[in-house]
């Protein structure tokens, strides 16, 4: 399950840039073997549209 935010810069010197941050955490895990469990994860990104 994840929760995220997107920020679009509409004007100024960063016009056309989009910044995104998302936090993810597992709802259910069943590992069998050498897999590692995942506690949480954060993803960040930067996009530029011209």
Beta strands, then each sheet from edge to edge (+ up, - down):
strand 1: 2-8
strand 2: 17-24
strand 3: 41-48
sheet 1: 1+ 2- 3+
end
